[in-house]
Amino acid sequence: MEKFLFVLSRGLEDPVRATRAFQLAKVAKEKGHEVNIFLVDDAVSYAILGLADGVTAPTGDNAKQYLDYLISQNVSFYVCTPCARTRLFGEDQFIKGAQLSTAGKLIDLAAESKVFSF
C-alpha cells in the first residue's frame, strides 16, 4: 500500500477544493492506503470542531461527511502552528486526530508520501 499526504490551504471560502481533498483522502483510506492530512493557511479552519458542518460543494458533496469518515478511521490531521495561532485557534477546539505541527513535519511527510495539494 502507498502513503498519501493531502495538503489543503484553502478554507471555508472554497468548498470545492476542501470537499474534493477530503473526498479523495477518504477514497485512499478506503483502499487501505495510509493517509495524512496537513492543513495550512485558511484550511486550519477545518481542524475546528463544527466549522465544516455547512461546507457544501456545488455537486452537493458535504465536507463534513468525508471528515467524519476520516476522523472515524483515525487519520492524522496536522495543523500549521503559526496559521492556527494567528487565527487564535487552540488544540482544545480541534477535531479528534488533529494536532499542531510545523513546516518540518510537512516536509518529512512529503518526503515519504505521494502528495496531493489543494
C-alpha positions in Angstrom: 0.0 0.0 0.0 1.0 3.6 -0.5 1.4 6.6 1.7 -0.6 9.7 0.7 -0.3 13.2 2.0 -3.1 15.7 1.3 -2.2 19.3 1.8 -5.0 21.8 2.0 -4.5 25.5 2.1 -8.0 26.8 1.1 -10.5 27.4 3.8 -14.3 27.7 4.2 -14.4 30.2 1.3 -13.5 27.5 -1.2 -15.8 24.5 -0.5 -14.9 22.8 -3.8 -11.2 22.3 -3.1 -11.7 21.3 0.5 -14.5 18.9 -0.2 -12.5 17.3 -3.0 -9.4 16.9 -0.9 -11.4 15.2 1.9 -13.2 13.0 -0.6 -10.0 11.8 -2.3 -8.4 11.2 1.2 -11.5 9.1 2.1 -11.2 7.0 -1.1 -7.5 6.4 -0.5 -8.2 5.3 3.1 -11.0 3.0 1.9 -8.5 1.4 -0.4 -6.2 0.7 2.5 -3.6 3.3 2.0 -2.0 5.3 4.8 -3.4 8.9 4.7 -2.2 12.0 6.4 -3.7 15.5 6.0 -1.8 18.7 6.6 -3.9 21.9 7.0 -2.2 25.3 6.3 -3.2 28.9 5.8 -7.0 29.3 5.8 -7.5 25.5 5.8 -6.8 25.3 9.5 -10.5 26.2 10.0 -11.3 22.6 9.1 -9.5 21.5 12.3 -12.0 23.3 14.4 -14.9 21.2 15.6 -18.1 22.1 13.8 -16.8 24.7 11.3 -17.0 22.2 8.3 -20.6 21.3 9.1 -22.1 23.7 6.5 -19.5 23.4 3.8 -21.0 22.0 0.6 -19.6 21.9 -2.9 -21.9 22.7 -5.9 -22.1 19.0 -6.6 -23.9 18.5 -3.3 -21.0 16.9 -1.5 -20.6 18.0 2.0 -17.1 18.3 3.6 -18.4 17.0 6.9 -19.4 13.6 5.6 -15.8 13.0 4.4 -14.3 14.5 7.6 -16.4 12.3 9.8 -15.2 9.2 7.9 -11.6 10.3 8.1 -11.9 11.0 11.9 -13.6 7.6 12.5 -10.6 6.0 10.7 -8.1 7.8 12.9 -6.5 9.7 10.1 -3.9 12.2 11.4 -4.6 15.9 10.8 -1.6 18.1 11.1 -2.4 21.8 11.7 0.1 24.5 10.9 1.0 26.0 14.2 1.6 29.7 13.2 -1.5 29.5 10.9 -3.7 28.3 13.8 -2.2 30.7 16.4 -2.6 33.7 14.1 -6.3 32.8 13.9 -6.5 32.3 17.7 -7.3 28.6 17.3 -6.3 26.2 20.1 -6.0 22.5 20.3 -8.9 22.3 22.7 -11.1 23.3 19.8 -9.7 20.7 17.4 -11.4 17.7 15.9 -10.3 14.2 17.0 -6.9 13.4 15.5 -5.8 17.0 14.8 -2.6 18.3 16.3 -0.5 21.4 15.9 2.5 20.8 13.7 5.4 22.5 11.9 6.8 23.0 8.4 9.5 20.4 9.3 6.8 17.8 9.8 5.2 18.8 6.5 8.5 18.3 4.7 9.1 14.9 6.4 5.7 13.7 5.4 6.1 14.9 1.9 9.4 13.2 1.5 7.9 9.8 2.2 4.5 10.2 0.5 2.7 10.9 -2.7 1.4 14.4 -2.3 -1.9 16.0 -3.3 -2.2 19.7 -2.9 -5.4 21.7 -2.8 
